Amino acid sequence: MSKSDSTLPRPDDAASTPPRKKRRWLRILLAVLLLIVILIALAPTIVSSSWGTGMVLSQVNSRIRGQIAVRAISVGWFSPLQVDGLTITDPQGRETLNLGQMAWDRSLFNLVLSQRELGQMSVSGLRVALHLDEDGGNSLQKALELREPSPPAPPEPAKPIDERLNLKLDWKQVELAAIRSDGRKYEVKDIHGSVELASLNNISAEMNATFDGGGTLTLRTTLRDLIQSGKVDVNSLRGEFKASLPSMDVSPAAEFAAPDAKTSGTLALDCQGAFSAQQSTVKLVLGVKQLASAAKGAKQAVAPADVDLTLDAKMQDKALQGTARIVGNFATVNADFTHVQGPEDTAQPKADWKQGKVPPMDEFGRNADGKIDLVALSKSVPGLLKLREGVTISSGSLDLTKVTVRGGKKPFAQASAALNLSTVRGQQPPKAWDPLTLEFYALADDGGDLKIQTCKLD
């Protein structure tokens, strides 16, 4: 064999050696995959960097009317999520939200493994300042408005909701302020509380908030059976609630709502109840002490009033029943009520009171009795019982012996009252007027015509 023959390639060598072109493409594919893995691994670090955070915020701020800024974001595959120093300013440059810190004990890896176990989220140092506009809007709403509204998205079929969600959210050092255009401001401070979702069908929450001028509201509630067959079903929702407010000065709230009047007094509240599709109950005790309100600069003094309201009501199916009692330094009134909601009959023409026709009514009943001290009432509400110039009421009362109103197919109204009155003119001795009594009874006949059976004024 010659030397040149030994250098010729063998047929089996070409078959065993892969083409270099295939190897080059394989290397490129592996490099791209490795680059993708590296980018995914570094994505949280990039977002957490000042450069990455700035890129994200620039995209968001280019779409909304306001501006969002963040001091620091911490995101990691194996470390908790945290946001520090988030602020939102409205289009006028006013700061409308300032969040000290939001911490979530879940990492990205935790969320990938389970989207149901959401752990614990904490919010602290949150202040919201809502600048109220004359058109009813507020600064936070306008800050988050899109510069160019998105076109309406085509409706998509609703996805089933998985009620197996576990999350605990707590917040502290939260403040809320409402500010009007003329500078009037009302604040609610020291808002703290928590919401615990054992699942979307087992939610419990509690909150405390201190109002401007004092008074701390405590609220507790539980919600059950919100989700049925993967959908929100309010008809199956049931729960309990309790709210209490030992004492609150109403002056700051009144000044914010009605600056032309000077209002003083305290408010106390205790309310609890339960609700479900079959039955709901509520018990309310509301107390107002030393309440007085008059226009600023008014010359006539207003006597403070004390009023206590007690309400006990129950709703079962479509039937409502309950009792109410009002006790104050100018009145004592007791009442009970019932109401059964009937089917709406759109084919039946509406009756006209002006023509003496009683309109169709649900089945209901109202009963009341009590006594009103006219002197105390006139001092608390000046001008309400003004008679003539120079004449004042020295003593008097309105006795409501019986007031009854019934609805349904045969509605009627019945009242029995007596007015006792003494008046004073200047320096003259008091003049006692003869008692004035009222007896009234009216009903509607089968044709809906109003018939007044008794109307006596003695």
GILINGI-V865040 format. One record per residue. SS is DSSP state (2 for helix, 1 for strand, 0 for the rest). D_CENTER is the distance of its C-alpha to the mean C-alpha in whole Angstrom. Layout:
SS/D_CENTER
SS/D_CENTER
//
This chain:
0/101
0/101
2/98
2/96
2/96
2/94
0/91
0/90
0/87
0/87
2/85
2/83
2/82
2/80
2/78
2/77
0/75
0/72
0/72
2/70
2/68
2/66
2/66
2/64
2/62
2/61
2/61
2/58
2/56
2/56
2/55
2/52
2/51
2/51
2/50
2/47
2/46
2/47
2/44
2/42
2/42
2/42
2/39
2/37
2/39
2/39
2/36
2/35
0/38
2/38
2/39
2/37
2/34
2/35
2/36
2/33
2/31
2/33
2/33
2/29
2/29
0/32
0/29
1/26
0/26
0/25
1/27
1/26
1/28
1/29
1/31
1/32
1/31
1/33
0/33
0/36
0/37
0/38
0/35
0/32
1/29
1/28
1/27
1/28
1/27
1/25
1/24
1/23
1/24
0/24
0/26
0/27
0/28
0/25
1/24
1/20
1/19
1/22
1/22
1/24
1/25
1/23
1/26
1/26
0/29
0/30
0/32
2/33
2/36
2/33
2/31
2/34
2/35
0/32
0/29
0/27
1/28
1/26
1/26
1/24
1/22
1/22
1/20
1/21
1/22
1/19
1/18
1/16
1/17
1/16
1/19
1/17
0/20
0/21
0/20
0/17
0/17
1/16
2/19
2/17
2/17
2/20
2/22
0/21
0/22
1/25
0/28
0/29
0/27
0/28
0/30
0/28
0/29
0/30
0/28
0/29
0/29
0/26
0/27
0/27
0/24
0/26
0/23
0/26
0/24
1/24
1/22
1/21
1/19
1/19
1/18
1/19
1/20
1/17
1/16
1/14
1/16
1/15
1/19
0/20
0/23
0/25
0/24
0/22
1/20
1/17
1/16
1/15
1/17
1/18
1/15
1/16
1/16
1/16
1/16
1/19
1/20
1/23
1/22
0/20
0/21
1/20
1/17
1/16
1/14
1/14
1/13
1/15
1/14
1/16
1/16
0/18
0/21
0/21
0/19
1/17
1/14
1/15
1/12
1/14
1/13
1/16
1/15
1/19
0/21
0/18
1/21
1/24
0/27
0/26
1/23
1/19
0/20
0/17
0/20
0/21
0/17
1/18
1/16
1/16
1/14
1/15
1/13
1/16
1/17
1/20
1/21
1/19
1/21
0/20
2/22
2/20
2/17
2/20
2/22
2/19
2/18
0/21
0/24
0/27
1/27
1/27
1/25
1/25
1/24
1/22
1/19
1/19
1/17
1/17
1/16
1/16
1/17
1/17
1/17
0/19
0/21
0/23
1/22
1/19
1/19
1/17
1/19
1/18
1/20
1/19
1/22
1/23
1/26
1/28
1/26
1/28
1/27
1/29
1/30
0/32
0/35
0/35
0/39
0/38
0/36
0/33
0/34
0/31
1/29
1/28
1/26
1/24
1/22
1/23
1/21
1/22
1/21
1/22
1/21
1/24
0/25
0/24
1/25
1/23
1/25
1/25
1/26
1/25
1/27
1/26
1/29
1/30
0/33
0/33
1/32
1/32
1/30
1/30
1/29
1/28
1/27
1/27
1/26
1/27
0/26
0/29
0/30
0/29
0/33
0/33
0/37
0/37
0/37
0/35
0/37
0/37
2/37
2/40
2/42
0/42
1/40
0/37
0/35
0/34
0/31
0/30
1/31
1/29
1/31
1/30
1/32
1/32
1/34
1/35
1/36
1/35
1/37
2/38
2/39
2/36
2/34
2/36
2/36
2/32
0/32
0/35
0/36
0/35
0/38
0/40
0/44
0/46
0/47
0/49
1/48
1/45
1/44
1/46
1/44
1/43
1/40
1/39
1/39
1/37
1/40
1/38
1/35
1/35
1/33
1/34
0/33
0/34
0/38
0/39
0/37
1/38
1/37
1/39
1/39
1/41
1/41
1/43
1/43
1/45
1/46
1/48
1/48
1/50
1/52
0/52
0/55
0/56
0/55
0/52
1/53
1/52
0/51
0/52
0/49
1/47
1/46
1/44
1/44
1/43
1/43
1/42
1/41
1/41
0/44
0/44
0/45
0/41
1/43
1/42
1/45
1/45
1/47
1/47
1/46
1/48
1/48
0/50
//
